[in-house]
Amino acid sequence: MTEAEGWYIDPFGRHELRWFSDGRPTALVRDGQTDGHDQPPAQTWDGPVQEPAEAPVMNEALRADAEPEQPTDGVGHYG
């Protein structure tokens, strides 16, 4: 049996999604396009985990290989 890894519907009902790692709920949560941290009320979850209807897209700012956009006019404005 594979342990849950990734975004799942928050089984505690506090947020839309909660990240599970090695079958355990973590503090990483998501509501809409907003990521945040909220310690789970329990470190383990014995019930089934539900995958979201659509796979969430990783926030570009969180990607390790993402580089911040640079202004194109050299003055801080995007051109």
Backbone atoms as SQL, in Angstrom:
CREATE TABLE atoms (id INTEGER PRIMARY KEY, chain TEXT, resi INTEGER, resn TEXT, atom TEXT, x REAL, y REAL, z REAL);
INSERT INTO atoms VALUES
  (1, 'A', 1, 'MET', 'N', 0.829, -1.182, 0.000),
  (2, 'A', 1, 'MET', 'CA', 0.000, 0.000, 0.000),
  (3, 'A', 1, 'MET', 'C', 0.880, 1.255, 0.000),
  (4, 'A', 2, 'THR', 'N', 0.587, 2.199, -0.874),
  (5, 'A', 2, 'THR', 'CA', 1.344, 3.435, -0.959),
  (6, 'A', 2, 'THR', 'C', 0.753, 4.464, -0.009),
  (7, 'A', 3, 'GLU', 'N', 1.618, 5.136, 0.727),
  (8, 'A', 3, 'GLU', 'CA', 1.174, 6.191, 1.640),
  (9, 'A', 3, 'GLU', 'C', 0.834, 7.439, 0.838),
  (10, 'A', 4, 'ALA', 'N', -0.164, 8.197, 1.318),
  (11, 'A', 4, 'ALA', 'CA', -0.588, 9.424, 0.642),
  (12, 'A', 4, 'ALA', 'C', 0.572, 10.412, 0.571),
  (13, 'A', 5, 'GLU', 'N', 0.756, 10.987, -0.625),
  (14, 'A', 5, 'GLU', 'CA', 1.797, 11.990, -0.862),
  (15, 'A', 5, 'GLU', 'C', 1.224, 12.998, -1.838),
  (16, 'A', 6, 'GLY', 'N', 1.062, 14.233, -1.405),
  (17, 'A', 6, 'GLY', 'CA', 0.547, 15.269, -2.287),
  (18, 'A', 6, 'GLY', 'C', -0.641, 15.999, -1.669),
  (19, 'A', 7, 'TRP', 'N', -1.352, 16.747, -2.540),
  (20, 'A', 7, 'TRP', 'CA', -2.522, 17.508, -2.100),
  (21, 'A', 7, 'TRP', 'C', -3.749, 16.615, -2.029),
  (22, 'A', 8, 'TYR', 'N', -4.442, 16.686, -0.908),
  (23, 'A', 8, 'TYR', 'CA', -5.696, 15.969, -0.708),
  (24, 'A', 8, 'TYR', 'C', -6.683, 16.905, -0.036),
  (25, 'A', 9, 'ILE', 'N', -7.966, 16.606, -0.174),
  (26, 'A', 9, 'ILE', 'CA', -8.980, 17.389, 0.515),
  (27, 'A', 9, 'ILE', 'C', -8.684, 17.301, 2.011),
  (28, 'A', 10, 'ASP', 'N', -8.699, 18.457, 2.677),
  (29, 'A', 10, 'ASP', 'CA', -8.364, 18.505, 4.102),
  (30, 'A', 10, 'ASP', 'C', -9.380, 17.679, 4.890),
  (31, 'A', 11, 'PRO', 'N', -8.959, 16.564, 5.463),
  (32, 'A', 11, 'PRO', 'CA', -9.907, 15.706, 6.180),
  (33, 'A', 11, 'PRO', 'C', -10.430, 16.347, 7.459),
  (34, 'A', 12, 'PHE', 'N', -9.766, 17.395, 7.930),
  (35, 'A', 12, 'PHE', 'CA', -10.184, 18.073, 9.156),
  (36, 'A', 12, 'PHE', 'C', -11.203, 19.179, 8.872),
  (37, 'A', 13, 'GLY', 'N', -11.406, 19.500, 7.580),
  (38, 'A', 13, 'GLY', 'CA', -12.392, 20.495, 7.197),
  (39, 'A', 13, 'GLY', 'C', -12.001, 21.927, 7.480),
  (40, 'A', 14, 'ARG', 'N', -10.740, 22.185, 7.772),
  (41, 'A', 14, 'ARG', 'CA', -10.299, 23.546, 8.072),
  (42, 'A', 14, 'ARG', 'C', -9.924, 24.329, 6.811),
  (43, 'A', 15, 'HIS', 'N', -9.500, 23.615, 5.775),
  (44, 'A', 15, 'HIS', 'CA', -9.041, 24.227, 4.526),
  (45, 'A', 15, 'HIS', 'C', -9.532, 23.391, 3.359),
  (46, 'A', 16, 'GLU', 'N', -9.371, 23.915, 2.153),
  (47, 'A', 16, 'GLU', 'CA', -9.774, 23.149, 0.974),
  (48, 'A', 16, 'GLU', 'C', -8.872, 21.938, 0.786),
  (49, 'A', 17, 'LEU', 'N', -7.562, 22.170, 0.844),
  (50, 'A', 17, 'LEU', 'CA', -6.589, 21.094, 0.618),
  (51, 'A', 17, 'LEU', 'C', -5.545, 21.099, 1.716),
  (52, 'A', 18, 'ARG', 'N', -4.968, 19.934, 1.934),
  (53, 'A', 18, 'ARG', 'CA', -3.854, 19.810, 2.881),
  (54, 'A', 18, 'ARG', 'C', -2.836, 18.870, 2.248),
  (55, 'A', 19, 'TRP', 'N', -1.555, 19.192, 2.388),
  (56, 'A', 19, 'TRP', 'CA', -0.482, 18.358, 1.847),
  (57, 'A', 19, 'TRP', 'C', -0.241, 17.188, 2.789),
  (58, 'A', 20, 'PHE', 'N', -0.197, 15.994, 2.214),
  (59, 'A', 20, 'PHE', 'CA', 0.135, 14.790, 2.967),
  (60, 'A', 20, 'PHE', 'C', 1.519, 14.332, 2.536),
  (61, 'A', 21, 'SER', 'N', 2.301, 13.896, 3.492),
  (62, 'A', 21, 'SER', 'CA', 3.633, 13.380, 3.216),
  (63, 'A', 21, 'SER', 'C', 3.789, 12.067, 3.971),
  (64, 'A', 22, 'ASP', 'N', 4.099, 11.026, 3.244),
  (65, 'A', 22, 'ASP', 'CA', 4.279, 9.697, 3.830),
  (66, 'A', 22, 'ASP', 'C', 3.045, 9.280, 4.632),
  (67, 'A', 23, 'GLY', 'N', 1.857, 9.664, 4.133),
  (68, 'A', 23, 'GLY', 'CA', 0.607, 9.275, 4.771),
  (69, 'A', 23, 'GLY', 'C', 0.183, 10.135, 5.948),
  (70, 'A', 24, 'ARG', 'N', 0.957, 11.170, 6.246),
  (71, 'A', 24, 'ARG', 'CA', 0.650, 12.031, 7.387),
  (72, 'A', 24, 'ARG', 'C', 0.265, 13.430, 6.917),
  (73, 'A', 25, 'PRO', 'N', -0.730, 14.041, 7.559),
  (74, 'A', 25, 'PRO', 'CA', -1.091, 15.417, 7.206),
  (75, 'A', 25, 'PRO', 'C', -0.001, 16.373, 7.677),
  (76, 'A', 26, 'THR', 'N', 0.297, 17.377, 6.853),
  (77, 'A', 26, 'THR', 'CA', 1.309, 18.366, 7.218),
  (78, 'A', 26, 'THR', 'C', 0.629, 19.709, 7.488),
  (79, 'A', 27, 'ALA', 'N', 1.418, 20.712, 7.814),
  (80, 'A', 27, 'ALA', 'CA', 0.902, 22.060, 8.087),
  (81, 'A', 27, 'ALA', 'C', 0.657, 22.840, 6.802),
  (82, 'A', 28, 'LEU', 'N', 1.113, 22.349, 5.656),
  (83, 'A', 28, 'LEU', 'CA', 0.942, 23.064, 4.392),
  (84, 'A', 28, 'LEU', 'C', -0.496, 22.903, 3.906),
  (85, 'A', 29, 'VAL', 'N', -1.184, 24.045, 3.736),
  (86, 'A', 29, 'VAL', 'CA', -2.596, 24.032, 3.337),
  (87, 'A', 29, 'VAL', 'C', -2.803, 24.963, 2.153),
  (88, 'A', 30, 'ARG', 'N', -3.939, 24.780, 1.476),
  (89, 'A', 30, 'ARG', 'CA', -4.274, 25.618, 0.326),
  (90, 'A', 30, 'ARG', 'C', -5.768, 25.894, 0.326),
  (91, 'A', 31, 'ASP', 'N', -6.100, 27.164, 0.100),
  (92, 'A', 31, 'ASP', 'CA', -7.479, 27.604, -0.075),
  (93, 'A', 31, 'ASP', 'C', -7.513, 28.428, -1.352),
  (94, 'A', 32, 'GLY', 'N', -8.170, 27.912, -2.379),
  (95, 'A', 32, 'GLY', 'CA', -8.157, 28.572, -3.682),
  (96, 'A', 32, 'GLY', 'C', -6.737, 28.564, -4.213),
  (97, 'A', 33, 'GLN', 'N', -6.205, 29.730, -4.532),
  (98, 'A', 33, 'GLN', 'CA', -4.828, 29.856, -5.027),
  (99, 'A', 33, 'GLN', 'C', -3.865, 30.302, -3.929),
  (100, 'A', 34, 'THR', 'N', -4.328, 30.321, -2.686),
  (101, 'A', 34, 'THR', 'CA', -3.511, 30.804, -1.574),
  (102, 'A', 34, 'THR', 'C', -2.982, 29.645, -0.751),
  (103, 'A', 35, 'ASP', 'N', -1.657, 29.577, -0.638),
  (104, 'A', 35, 'ASP', 'CA', -1.006, 28.566, 0.183),
  (105, 'A', 35, 'ASP', 'C', -0.731, 29.164, 1.561),
  (106, 'A', 36, 'GLY', 'N', -0.781, 28.325, 2.576),
  (107, 'A', 36, 'GLY', 'CA', -0.500, 28.792, 3.929),
  (108, 'A', 36, 'GLY', 'C', -0.055, 27.640, 4.809),
  (109, 'A', 37, 'HIS', 'N', 0.068, 27.936, 6.094),
  (110, 'A', 37, 'HIS', 'CA', 0.470, 26.931, 7.070),
  (111, 'A', 37, 'HIS', 'C', -0.536, 26.918, 8.214),
  (112, 'A', 38, 'ASP', 'N', -0.954, 25.735, 8.604),
  (113, 'A', 38, 'ASP', 'CA', -1.860, 25.540, 9.726),
  (114, 'A', 38, 'ASP', 'C', -1.622, 24.129, 10.243),
  (115, 'A', 39, 'GLN', 'N', -1.079, 24.046, 11.450),
  (116, 'A', 39, 'GLN', 'CA', -0.791, 22.729, 12.017),
  (117, 'A', 39, 'GLN', 'C', -2.060, 21.890, 12.050),
  (118, 'A', 40, 'PRO', 'N', -1.983, 20.641, 11.621),
  (119, 'A', 40, 'PRO', 'CA', -3.163, 19.778, 11.676),
  (120, 'A', 40, 'PRO', 'C', -3.529, 19.494, 13.132),
  (121, 'A', 41, 'PRO', 'N', -4.821, 19.326, 13.416),
  (122, 'A', 41, 'PRO', 'CA', -5.227, 19.025, 14.789),
  (123, 'A', 41, 'PRO', 'C', -4.782, 17.637, 15.251),
  (124, 'A', 42, 'ALA', 'N', -4.387, 16.785, 14.312),
  (125, 'A', 42, 'ALA', 'CA', -3.868, 15.451, 14.640),
  (126, 'A', 42, 'ALA', 'C', -2.717, 15.150, 13.691),
  (127, 'A', 43, 'GLN', 'N', -1.707, 14.473, 14.167),
  (128, 'A', 43, 'GLN', 'CA', -0.539, 14.164, 13.343),
  (129, 'A', 43, 'GLN', 'C', -0.778, 12.993, 12.398),
  (130, 'A', 44, 'THR', 'N', -1.813, 12.229, 12.649),
  (131, 'A', 44, 'THR', 'CA', -2.131, 11.096, 11.782),
  (132, 'A', 44, 'THR', 'C', -3.592, 11.176, 11.381),
  (133, 'A', 45, 'TRP', 'N', -3.911, 10.485, 10.315),
  (134, 'A', 45, 'TRP', 'CA', -5.285, 10.396, 9.847),
  (135, 'A', 45, 'TRP', 'C', -5.528, 8.959, 9.456),
  (136, 'A', 46, 'ASP', 'N', -6.475, 8.320, 10.125),
  (137, 'A', 46, 'ASP', 'CA', -6.750, 6.905, 9.877),
  (138, 'A', 46, 'ASP', 'C', -7.799, 6.674, 8.807),
  (139, 'A', 47, 'GLY', 'N', -8.551, 7.716, 8.471),
  (140, 'A', 47, 'GLY', 'CA', -9.607, 7.561, 7.476),
  (141, 'A', 47, 'GLY', 'C', -9.054, 7.633, 6.067),
  (142, 'A', 48, 'PRO', 'N', -9.921, 7.468, 5.087),
  (143, 'A', 48, 'PRO', 'CA', -9.471, 7.578, 3.699),
  (144, 'A', 48, 'PRO', 'C', -9.183, 9.031, 3.348),
  (145, 'A', 49, 'VAL', 'N', -8.238, 9.237, 2.447),
  (146, 'A', 49, 'VAL', 'CA', -7.959, 10.582, 1.947),
  (147, 'A', 49, 'VAL', 'C', -8.612, 10.703, 0.575),
  (148, 'A', 50, 'GLN', 'N', -9.126, 11.901, 0.282),
  (149, 'A', 50, 'GLN', 'CA', -9.796, 12.131, -0.989),
  (150, 'A', 50, 'GLN', 'C', -8.959, 13.053, -1.849),
  (151, 'A', 51, 'GLU', 'N', -8.739, 12.630, -3.088),
  (152, 'A', 51, 'GLU', 'CA', -8.034, 13.485, -4.030),
  (153, 'A', 51, 'GLU', 'C', -8.973, 14.586, -4.493),
  (154, 'A', 52, 'PRO', 'N', -8.445, 15.799, -4.749),
  (155, 'A', 52, 'PRO', 'CA', -9.293, 16.866, -5.265),
  (156, 'A', 52, 'PRO', 'C', -9.789, 16.527, -6.665),
  (157, 'A', 53, 'ALA', 'N', -10.903, 17.134, -7.071),
  (158, 'A', 53, 'ALA', 'CA', -11.475, 16.878, -8.397),
  (159, 'A', 53, 'ALA', 'C', -10.485, 17.233, -9.498),
  (160, 'A', 54, 'GLU', 'N', -9.748, 18.330, -9.312),
  (161, 'A', 54, 'GLU', 'CA', -8.715, 18.737, -10.272),
  (162, 'A', 54, 'GLU', 'C', -7.389, 18.794, -9.538),
  (163, 'A', 55, 'ALA', 'N', -6.354, 18.348, -10.194),
  (164, 'A', 55, 'ALA', 'CA', -5.029, 18.414, -9.588),
  (165, 'A', 55, 'ALA', 'C', -4.604, 19.878, -9.477),
  (166, 'A', 56, 'PRO', 'N', -4.246, 20.332, -8.279),
  (167, 'A', 56, 'PRO', 'CA', -3.826, 21.719, -8.122),
  (168, 'A', 56, 'PRO', 'C', -2.545, 21.993, -8.886),
  (169, 'A', 57, 'VAL', 'N', -2.456, 23.193, -9.431),
  (170, 'A', 57, 'VAL', 'CA', -1.253, 23.628, -10.120),
  (171, 'A', 57, 'VAL', 'C', -0.313, 24.203, -9.079),
  (172, 'A', 58, 'MET', 'N', 0.952, 23.827, -9.154),
  (173, 'A', 58, 'MET', 'CA', 1.927, 24.343, -8.206),
  (174, 'A', 58, 'MET', 'C', 2.074, 25.837, -8.398),
  (175, 'A', 59, 'ASN', 'N', 2.004, 26.577, -7.326),
  (176, 'A', 59, 'ASN', 'CA', 2.206, 28.015, -7.357),
  (177, 'A', 59, 'ASN', 'C', 3.605, 28.279, -7.907),
  (178, 'A', 60, 'GLU', 'N', 3.693, 29.057, -8.981),
  (179, 'A', 60, 'GLU', 'CA', 4.979, 29.316, -9.642),
  (180, 'A', 60, 'GLU', 'C', 6.020, 29.876, -8.680),
  (181, 'A', 61, 'ALA', 'N', 5.597, 30.683, -7.722),
  (182, 'A', 61, 'ALA', 'CA', 6.552, 31.270, -6.783),
  (183, 'A', 61, 'ALA', 'C', 7.165, 30.220, -5.869),
  (184, 'A', 62, 'LEU', 'N', 6.509, 29.078, -5.737),
  (185, 'A', 62, 'LEU', 'CA', 7.014, 28.027, -4.858),
  (186, 'A', 62, 'LEU', 'C', 7.928, 27.042, -5.568),
  (187, 'A', 63, 'ARG', 'N', 7.926, 27.085, -6.880),
  (188, 'A', 63, 'ARG', 'CA', 8.775, 26.154, -7.624),
  (189, 'A', 63, 'ARG', 'C', 10.236, 26.501, -7.421),
  (190, 'A', 64, 'ALA', 'N', 11.030, 25.513, -7.137),
  (191, 'A', 64, 'ALA', 'CA', 12.446, 25.739, -6.862),
  (192, 'A', 64, 'ALA', 'C', 13.174, 26.328, -8.058),
  (193, 'A', 65, 'ASP', 'N', 12.732, 25.971, -9.269),
  (194, 'A', 65, 'ASP', 'CA', 13.445, 26.446, -10.448),
  (195, 'A', 65, 'ASP', 'C', 12.839, 27.720, -11.025),
  (196, 'A', 66, 'ALA', 'N', 11.817, 28.271, -10.379),
  (197, 'A', 66, 'ALA', 'CA', 11.185, 29.484, -10.910),
  (198, 'A', 66, 'ALA', 'C', 12.031, 30.703, -10.572),
  (199, 'A', 67, 'GLU', 'N', 12.193, 31.567, -11.543),
  (200, 'A', 67, 'GLU', 'CA', 12.896, 32.817, -11.316),
  (201, 'A', 67, 'GLU', 'C', 11.887, 33.942, -11.316),
  (202, 'A', 68, 'PRO', 'N', 12.059, 34.946, -10.433),
  (203, 'A', 68, 'PRO', 'CA', 11.103, 36.052, -10.411),
  (204, 'A', 68, 'PRO', 'C', 11.133, 36.824, -11.720),
  (205, 'A', 69, 'GLU', 'N', 9.969, 37.352, -12.108),
  (206, 'A', 69, 'GLU', 'CA', 9.901, 38.175, -13.321),
  (207, 'A', 69, 'GLU', 'C', 10.722, 39.434, -13.117),
  (208, 'A', 70, 'GLN', 'N', 11.389, 39.850, -14.152),
  (209, 'A', 70, 'GLN', 'CA', 12.182, 41.067, -14.083),
  (210, 'A', 70, 'GLN', 'C', 11.496, 42.165, -14.887),
  (211, 'A', 71, 'PRO', 'N', 11.470, 43.393, -14.359),
  (212, 'A', 71, 'PRO', 'CA', 10.898, 44.506, -15.118),
  (213, 'A', 71, 'PRO', 'C', 11.636, 44.650, -16.435),
  (214, 'A', 72, 'THR', 'N', 10.900, 45.026, -17.484),
  (215, 'A', 72, 'THR', 'CA', 11.515, 45.089, -18.798),
  (216, 'A', 72, 'THR', 'C', 12.057, 46.477, -19.143),
  (217, 'A', 73, 'ASP', 'N', 11.691, 47.499, -18.357),
  (218, 'A', 73, 'ASP', 'CA', 12.189, 48.833, -18.718),
  (219, 'A', 73, 'ASP', 'C', 13.327, 49.297, -17.826),
  (220, 'A', 74, 'GLY', 'N', 13.774, 48.460, -16.890),
  (221, 'A', 74, 'GLY', 'CA', 14.901, 48.799, -16.044),
  (222, 'A', 74, 'GLY', 'C', 14.554, 49.774, -14.929),
  (223, 'A', 75, 'VAL', 'N', 13.308, 50.211, -14.801),
  (224, 'A', 75, 'VAL', 'CA', 12.917, 51.171, -13.787),
  (225, 'A', 75, 'VAL', 'C', 11.897, 50.562, -12.813),
  (226, 'A', 76, 'GLY', 'N', 11.586, 49.307, -12.976),
  (227, 'A', 76, 'GLY', 'CA', 10.634, 48.675, -12.095),
  (228, 'A', 76, 'GLY', 'C', 9.248, 48.549, -12.689),
  (229, 'A', 77, 'HIS', 'N', 9.102, 48.906, -13.954),
  (230, 'A', 77, 'HIS', 'CA', 7.823, 48.772, -14.632),
  (231, 'A', 77, 'HIS', 'C', 7.900, 47.623, -15.625),
  (232, 'A', 78, 'TYR', 'N', 6.810, 46.935, -15.736),
  (233, 'A', 78, 'TYR', 'CA', 6.743, 45.870, -16.711),
  (234, 'A', 78, 'TYR', 'C', 6.289, 46.468, -18.024),
  (235, 'A', 79, 'GLY', 'N', 6.985, 46.155, -19.090),
  (236, 'A', 79, 'GLY', 'CA', 6.685, 46.790, -20.348),
  (237, 'A', 79, 'GLY', 'C', 6.043, 45.905, -21.301);
